[in-house]
Amino acid sequence: MVSLFSTTILSVFATGAIAVYMAVIGAFIHLLCSSVETSFAAYEVGASCNEECLAAQQHLLDAVCDLGKGFGATGVLMFLSAVLG
């Protein structure tokens, strides 16, 4: 009886807590990325940074934003598996 309670309830709560944590991290990264992307749009090619430099910076920004999307999607999938499991 104790094993049934501890395995079912505690694993659901632990998975749910990790899912919420990952979703919050994903939302925070997405919020930061959206603010950085709006300020990044104001940059232009100049003497200090040519087109290749801006493309490299945009690629790095996209990679970090995709990381935030991955955290959010993983959190949602973990939450669904915790609830449906």
C-alpha positions in Angstrom: 0.0 0.0 0.0 2.8 2.4 0.8 4.6 1.6 -2.4 1.4 2.3 -4.4 1.1 5.7 -2.8 4.7 6.7 -3.0 5.3 5.6 -6.5 2.1 7.0 -8.0 1.6 10.2 -6.1 5.3 11.3 -5.6 6.3 10.5 -9.1 3.4 12.4 -10.5 4.2 15.4 -8.3 7.9 15.2 -9.0 7.3 15.0 -12.8 4.8 17.8 -12.6 7.1 20.0 -10.6 10.0 19.5 -13.1 7.5 20.1 -16.0 6.4 23.4 -14.5 10.0 24.4 -13.8 11.1 23.7 -17.4 8.0 25.6 -18.8 8.8 28.6 -16.6 12.5 28.6 -17.8 11.3 28.3 -21.4 8.9 31.2 -21.0 11.6 33.3 -19.4 14.0 32.6 -22.2 11.3 33.3 -24.8 10.5 36.6 -23.1 14.1 37.7 -23.1 14.5 36.6 -26.7 11.6 38.6 -27.9 12.9 41.7 -26.2 16.4 41.2 -27.6 15.0 40.5 -31.1 13.1 43.8 -31.1 16.3 45.7 -30.1 18.4 43.6 -32.5 16.2 44.7 -35.4 17.5 48.3 -35.0 21.1 47.3 -35.8 22.4 48.0 -39.2 25.5 47.0 -41.2 28.2 49.5 -40.3 31.9 49.9 -39.9 32.0 47.8 -36.7 29.9 44.9 -37.9 29.4 43.8 -41.5 26.7 41.6 -43.0 28.5 38.4 -42.0 28.8 39.6 -38.4 25.1 40.4 -38.2 24.2 37.1 -39.7 26.4 35.3 -37.1 24.8 37.2 -34.3 21.3 36.5 -35.6 22.2 32.8 -35.8 23.3 32.8 -32.2 20.2 34.6 -31.1 18.0 32.1 -33.0 19.8 29.2 -31.3 19.2 30.6 -27.8 15.5 31.3 -28.7 15.1 27.7 -30.0 16.5 26.5 -26.7 13.7 28.4 -24.9 11.1 26.8 -27.2 12.6 23.4 -26.5 12.4 23.9 -22.7 8.8 25.0 -23.1 7.8 22.1 -25.3 9.5 19.6 -23.1 7.8 21.0 -20.0 4.4 20.7 -21.7 5.0 17.2 -22.8 6.3 16.2 -19.3 3.2 17.8 -17.7 0.9 15.8 -20.1 2.8 12.6 -19.3 2.5 13.3 -15.6 -1.2 13.9 -15.8 -2.1 11.2 -18.3 0.3 8.7 -16.7 
